[in-house]
Amino acid sequence: MKIRFLFLVFSALLLVNTLCLPVQAKSMIYDILGKGSEWTLNVDGEEGALELLGGSGASTGGSGWRMNMEIRWQGVNGSLRAETDNDNSQQRVVLALQRQNGMAVTCEGYIAQETDRFMAGITRYPTLGKDTCGAWYAVKKQTTPVGPSRKPPLRTEIIKNARREILSKDSEPPKVDIKIEGILVFTLNDKIKIRASAEDNVKIAQITVYIDHQEMKTCQAWECRYSETLTQPGPHKCWATAVDTAGNKGQSAILEFMVQPTAKPGPSLNTKIQPYKPTSQDTVTFLADASHSSGVESITIYVNGQAVQTCNQNHCEYVGGPYGGPEIAWRVSAKSRDGGITYGHDITVPITQKQAGYCSISGKAYGSGAGLARVFFVILYGPDNLSLHRETQPFGQDGIYSFTGLPAGKYKLVVDGKADTTIGPHPASRVVECSSGPLDNINFELK
């Protein structure tokens, strides 16, 4: 819709110039498009100086003429083709250019019938398909200054008004992209190089690069490059925002990169939480295991950016919550005995909001093997999807297990052991329907 609007506006500009300017003899295109002449060119709202650098031409019979020229728009070279019919009544122009966002554009149109200082037409974008088009116009620069008492030409006012109207109707935000040169793992004192770029259907006003919520650099252009020496170990995040000339704002994806304090490899990590999909009523167990050839000196668990537990061994647990949500972020770091450090990336966990009054399932181990209940645990699947693992609970010292804060539905309970014994559960699994309130005495015999 916006492109169609642009085309109608610029078509109206061409018509107004045709009807409102005094009639004059039609100049030849090699006079209108003379070497060294300068124009102001507007392509879909992006405006800059157009210079005609020169080229070659030839007669096509009668008053017809064809010419090819090299041109420069906003400092980037392009090409121009122009031709007339044998009566020099229609003067067609085709410009091949590049916009500031790097997109190639072809401008097709005509020099106005009754003036040699205005031309306009439609734009096409080869990479976007033949059905995507916009509008362009060019005004030849005056060779003599306009005195302070002289009113500006009618077409100048029309152009200004058209531009203001285009910007007022621009509601499409820019598309923003961000890239980091190389891999996303660095060592302390390495240099990071970031490139942010943006595209807009009118024009980009500025683009800004952020690292860890801090504004690092702002560029008044469609591209912004930033580099720095990394001095803070651990995980970091970077992104970019862009604003177009109408004030619409867009944001890139968020990239996470890691800065290791030393090139020496740290421990390998294995992490998980229970329950796998926590609700706002659940306590959450964070589990981490680490291994290294030299041994593990310590493991630290972080929840929402805060260190909550440090263990001086190769296994670490922390129980927290319930968490109100809507999500939590947690990660683990580990240090080996030879000084290597591993920083884990943030893991985002959504918290399902649950109302009070949901059901619970509990039971106990009984039978001749109940004294060994502590080496067994209960795995809960559901609700309704009986292959979806929800959480795992061990039998307590008293042989009792309990699951709370469960939404209504069908669940499967499976009993398994931590070690090989001659004792086993009977039955090994049970399927139950949980509605509201407690569901007690879902017991398992051990014998």
N, C-alpha and C positions, 0 to 999 in steps of 0.2 A: 504494500500500500504506500509506503514511504517513497519508494523509487518511482512509482507512478505519479505521485504528487510532484516530485522533483522535475520529472519530464514535462508535466503540464505547465509548471511555473516557467521553465526555461523556453518552452514553446511559445508561451505568452510573451516573454521578453523579445523573442525574435519577431513576433507579429507586431508588437508595439513599435519596435524600431523601424519596421517596414512601413507602418502607417503614419507614424508621427514625425519622422525626419524629412527634411526637404528633399525633393527629387534631384538627383544629380547624375551626371554621365557615369556609366558603369566603367570602373577602372579594370585593367587587366590584372590577372592574379599575380603576375611577376612584379607588378607595382604594389599591390596590396600586401603580398607576402614577401616583401623585399628583404634581402640579406641585411642583418643588423637591426631590423625592426623588432620592437618589443611590445608584448601584449600582457595583459593580466588574465590568467586562465583559471577558471573555477571548475573542478571536476567533482561532482556529487558533494559540494560543500567544501572541498579542500582547495584552497586558493594559493597561487604563487606566480612568480614572474616566469613568462615564457619568452625565450630568446630564439630567434631564427638565425642559425649559423651559416646557412648557405647550402647550395647544391646545384642541380642541373635541371634543365627543362627543354621542351621541344614543341613545335607547332603540330597540331593534329588536323589542320585544314581549316580554311576560313579564319575566324577569330578564335578557334579552339586552341587550347594550350594544356600541356601536361607537365608537371614538375615534381621532383623529389628533393627533399631537404633534410639536413641534420638540424635537430632542435635540442634545446635544453630547458627542462622545467624543474624548478626547485633544486637546481644543481645536478640533476640526473639527465643524461643524454637520452634522446629518443629520435623518432623520425616523423616526417610529415609527407603526405602525398596530396596533391591537389590537381584538379582538372576541370575544364569547362567544356560546354558543348560548342558547336561550331559558331553559334551566334553570341557566345560569351554572356548568355542570359542566366544560366545556372552554374554556380561556382562551388564545386563539391570539395570537401576537405576531410582527410582521414589522418588522425594523430595516433601514434603508438607510443605510450608513455608508461611510467611506473609511479604508483602512489607512494606516500611516505611509509606505509605499512608493508611495502615490498610487492604488492599485488600489481600485476600487469593489467593495463586497461587500454582499450581502443576507443577513441572518440570519433564518431562519424557524424558529419553534418554539412552545413552550407554557410557561405558568407551571405550576410543579409542582402536582399535584393536592391535596396535603395541606399546602402552605405558601404563604405570600404573599411569601417572601423569596428564591426561587430560580426561575430559568427557564433553558431550554437548548433546543438544536435543531441544525440543520445550517446550513452557510454555502454560498452560491453566488456565483460570480464571473462577472458578465455578459460580460466581455471574453474569458473562457477557455472558454465553452461550457457547456451545461447538464449535461454529464457530469462536470464538475470541481466537487467539493464537499468541505467539511470540517465542522468542528463549532464550536459556541460555547456559552458559559454565562455567566450573570450572577448575582451575589449581592448582595442589598440590604444597604447599609451599616447597621450597628447605630446606633440613636439614643441608646443608653445605653452607657457604657463597660463593658468586661468587667473585673471585679476580678481582682487578681493570683492569687487562690486558685481562681478559677473555671476549669474546663477548657474549652478551645475546643470549639465544636460539632463534631460528627462530620464534617459536610460540609467544614469547613475543612481537616482533615487529609487527606481524600480529594482535595481540590483540589490541595493541596501535593504529595501523592504522585503524582498524575496529571501535574502539571507537570514534576516531576523525571523521570518515566518518558518523557515526550515528548521532553525535551532529550537524554536518554541515547540515544534511538533516532534522533536527527536526524543523518543522515550526508550530507545534500545540501548542497553548497557554494553560497554566494550567487552570483547573476549580477551582474556589475559592468560599468558603462558609463562612458565618459569622453568629454567633448566640450570643444573649444576654441572660444571665441566668435570668429567671423570667419574669415578665411582663415589658412592655416598659414605665411604668410611675413610677418615683422615687420622693422622697422628698429630699430636700437639706440635704447634709451630708450623704446620703445613699452611699453604695459602689456598683459600677457597675462591672460586671464580663463579659468579652468578650472572645469568643473562635473563632479563625479563622483557617481554614484548607484548604488544596489544594491538588488536584490530578493532575498527569501528566503522559503521556505515557512513559516518560524517567525518569526524576528525578527533584524534586523541589530544587532550590538553596536557596531561602529565601522567607519569607512571612512577610508583614508589615501591621500593624493596624493603621488606621487613625480615628480621631474624629475632625469634623468641619475643615477639610483640614489640620490638624496638625498631623504630624507623631508621633505616641505615642510609638510604639515598633516594632523592627525588629528581627525576629528569623531566624537562618540559619537551617531551618527544614521545614517539611511539615505541622506543626501545630504551632500556636502562641497563647498564653493566656495573657490577659492583664486585670488589675483591677485598679480602682482608686476611691477615695472619691469625690463625685460630689459637687462642690462648686459654679457652675454657673447655676442659674435657667433659665428656658425657654426650647425651643425645640433644640435638637442637632441631628447630623447625624454621623453615623460611617460606615466604610466599610474597606475592606482589598484588598491588591494587592499581587500577587505572581509572581515570576520569576523562570523559569526553567533553567537547566544547559546550554541550548543553547541560553538563553537571551530572550525567548518569555515571554510576560507579560500578565497576566489575572487579572480581577477585579471582586469582589463579587457584589451582590446587595447592595443597600444603605438602611440601617435601620435607622429610625428616632425614638428617644426616648425623653421623656418629663421629666423635673426636676421641680417639684412644690416647691415654697419657703416655704410652710407650709403644714401640713397634713390637715388643715382646708379646707373643700370644697369651691371652688369659684363659681361664677355665671355660669349658663348654657348659652350657646351661640347659636344663630341662625344667619347664615351669607349667603349672596348671592351677585351677581354682575349683573348689567344691562349695555349692553346687555349680554346675557348668553354666546354667542360666539363672542367676539369682534374682529374687524378687525383693521388693522394698521391705519385706518382713524377715528375710533370711539373714543369718550370720554367714560370713564368707570365710572360708579357709584358703589361704594363699600358700602354695607349696612350691619349693624350689630345690633342685638338686644340681650339684656342680661336680665336675671331675677335671683333673689335670695330672700330668705325669709327675710333677713335683709335689703334688698334694694341694689341697684347698685350704687357704688361710682363713677366709671369711666369706659369708654371703650376706647381702643386705637387701631387704625387701622395701620398696617404696610404694605408697598408695597416695594418689593425687598429689605427687611431687614431694611428699614428706617421707623421710626414712622412719619406718615403723618397727622394724625388727632386724637385728644383726646377729648372726650365728657363727661361731668360730668352729665350723665343721662343714662337711660336704652336703648337709641337708638342713633346710630351714623351713619353719612354718610360722604363720601368723594368722590369728583369727580376729576378724574385725566386722563392723556393721551392727545391725542392719544399716544399709545405705539408702538415703532417700532418692538418689538418682538426679537426673535421668540416666547418668552413666558414671562410671569411675574409670580411672586410668592407673595402671600399676606396672611396675617393671622391677627387674632384679639386676644387681651388679655382683660380681664375684672377683676375689683376688687370689692368685695362686701363691704358693710359698716362695717361688723364685721371683716374685714381683710383677708378674703379668696381671692385667686387669681387663675384665670384660664388662662393658656397659650394655645391658639389654635395652631394647626399644620399648617405648610405652605401648601397653596393650590396653585397648579401650573395651570395656565391658558394659553393655547396656543393662540397666536395672529396670525390670518389669514392675510397674506400679500395681500393687495388689491391695484390695480392700480387706478390712478386718472381717473375721467370720469364715475364713476358708477352713478346709478340713485338715485333719492330721491323721497319720497312720502310725501305730505303735504296736509293739509286741515283745515277746521274750523267747529265749531259748530254754527248752526243757528236755528231760529225758536223761538217760544214763551218761551222755557226754556233755551235759550242760556245764560241768565244771571247766571245760575247755572253750567256752563261748567266746572268750577274749581273743582267740586266734581266728575267729570268723567275723565276717562283715556282711551287711545287707546292701545290695545295689538296687536303686529305684529307677524305673523307666516310666516315662509318660509325661503329662497326661494324654491318654488316647493313642498316641503313637508309641507302641510298646517296644520299639527299637531305639527310641530317643532317650539317651542317658540323662538323668536329671541330677542325682547326687548319690553319694555313698556314705553310709554310717556304720561304724563298728558296733558290735555288741559291747555294752558297758561292763564294768566289773561285776555288776549284779545280773548280767545276762539280758539286759533290756536295751532295745533300740527305739528310736522315735524320729519321725519326719513331720515337720510342722509347716504351716503357711502354704499348704498345697491348694491350688485351684481345683475345682470339681472336675472329675473325669475318671477314666479307667487307668489303673496303674499295674505294673508288673514288678514284683519283688523277687530278687534272686540272691540266695545265700552262697557265699564262696569263702574259701579259707586262705589264710596268709601262709600256711605251711602244709606239707603233706602229712596227714594223719590217717589212722584207721577209722576215725570217726567222721561221719558225714551228715548233712542235713536231710530231713525227710518231712515234706517234699523239698526239693532243691529250689523250687520257685512257686509263686502263687500270684494269681491275677485277682485284683479286688476293684470294686467300684466305690469311689470316695465322693460323697455329695457335700454335706456341710456338717461341721462339728467333728468330734473325734471318732476315729475308727480304731477301736482297741482290740487287743487279743488276737492280732494276726501273728500267731506263734509258729515256731519251727522246732521240730524235734531233732535233737542231736544224739546219734547212737551209732 
